[in-house]
Amino acid sequence: MAILDVRIDDRLIHGQVCGFWIPQYSLERIAIVDDEIVKDEVRKTALKFGCPDKCKLSIFSSEKAADKFNRKIDEGIRVMILCNSPVPILRMAEQGYQVPYITVGNMATKPGAVQVKKTVFVSPEEKDAFVKLIDRGVTVYSQMVPNEPREDISEILKKL
């Protein structure tokens, strides 16, 4: 399996992912990792409905995702891991599957959140997860769309 991007976007399957990121990487599968959505049949159905036909969608818990990615279950398939926060990515790392980097798209404002970039608001729990990942060697980038330059925001997150 070729993990081509690990993306955080709290909108999950939406216009930018479908219109820009899937074609950018010629993705064959999007793996949403979320411990709540995996138990919510209505949300799972809505996300599957929104995913283009040419790209498969899988939805895993953090634990199941770490196991599958460690076992390289989708070897040879072009995959993007998609989460709505850094928390599932940290949980995967704690289960033994660590990613080298994360690309942050959109994280909407929420109670107690601090604005990091124009469209990136980080809650205290998310900041803690980001810092733990950065301390594990994960680089965090900000990039909304493929034609925009990537910006390393790791140091900004650590200083929040």
Secondary structure, DSSP 8 states (H G I E B T S, - for coil): -EEEEEEE-TT-SSHHIIIIIHHHHT-SEEEEE-TTGGG-HHHHHHHHHHS-TTSEEEEE-HHHHHHHHHTTTTTT-EEEEEESSSHHHHHHHHTT---SEEEE--B---TT-EEEETTEEE-HHHHHHHHHHHHTT-EEEE-SSTTS--EE-HHHHHH-
